[in-house]
Amino acid sequence: MTTYVITVPGTFVHGVTDASRTAMERRLRPRDPKNTDLGESEELNLLTVGEGSTFSVRIEVEADSRAGAEAEAVRLVSSALRDSGFSQDDAPLGPVAVTGIDREF
């Protein structure tokens, strides 16, 4: 099993309130990349919201493959968005990227 830090970008089409942002961060907190060596050393934030309501979520995922990690990251972020009141149309996601890999040999 390999630990991946995955970045999932997206856009809050109608903006995001502080309450919605806090709810989403709370749902994703167990996957915070600061729990990994990479996340700690690079000071990665769980959720970053930029100008124009674009956002990036960086989460830690354990998987057997890169594709599995990417799919799990999208599933987790989509679920957190949905549970925080955002539909797919309210917060579409962009292509995911592997930010880091921590393999145990």
N, C-alpha and C positions, 0 to 999 in steps of 0.2 A: 504494500500500500504506500502511496506517495502523497505527501501534503503539497497542495498547490495553493497559491494565492492568485485568485482570478479577479479581473476587473470587468465589471459589467456597466457599460455606459447607457445613458438614456436621456429622455427629456420629459420634464413635467410640462405638458402642453398648456395647462391652465394655472401654472405656478404651484407652489407648495407652501402650506402654512407651517408654522413652527410646531404645532401639535401633530400634524401628519408626519413631519420629519422625525420628531421624537418617537412617535409610534413605530415608524419603520426601523429606526436605529435600535429600539428596544427589541423588536422581533429578530433582528439580525445579530444582536450583540454576542451570542454564543459563537458566531463565525468571525468575530473581529480578528483581522490579520495581525493585530498587535500581540496576539498570543503566539506568533511565530517569530523565529529569529529575524527573518527578512522584514516582517512588519514592524518589529521593534526598532531595528537598526535604520530602516528607511522612514520611520515615523509615518506609516501609511494610515490614513483615516478611513474609517468604515464607510462613511457617506460624505461626499463632497458635492455641494451644489454651486454651480458657477453662474455666470451671467447668462441671461436668456433661458434660465431654468434648466440648463443641461445639468446632468448629474453623473457621478461615477460611484459605484459601490465596489468596494474591495473586500472580498471575503476569503476565508480559509476553507478549503474543501479537501477531503481525503478521497482518493479514487485510484483505480488500477491503471487508468490511462488519461491522457490529456483530454480526449474527447469526452470521456466520462465525467471528468472534473468540470469541463465547460458546460455540459448539459445539466449537471447538478447545480452549478452556480446560477444558471438561468432559472431553473426550477425554484430555487430558494429565494432569489430576488423577486421573481414573479409572484410567488406566494406572499412575501412580505408586503409587496406593493398592493396586492389584492386585499390582504387583511387590513391594510391601512387606508382602504377606501379608494384606491386607484384602479381603474380598468386598464386593459391593454391600450385602449385608445387615449386614455388620460396620461399614460406614462410609457410610451413605446421604448423598447430596448434596442440598442445597437449591437454590433458584433463584439463578442467577448474577446478578451485577451488574457493570456497567462502572464501574470506579473512576476511570479517567482515559483520555484520548485524546490522543495526540501525533501530529498530522498534519503531513506534510511537503508543502508546496505548491511 
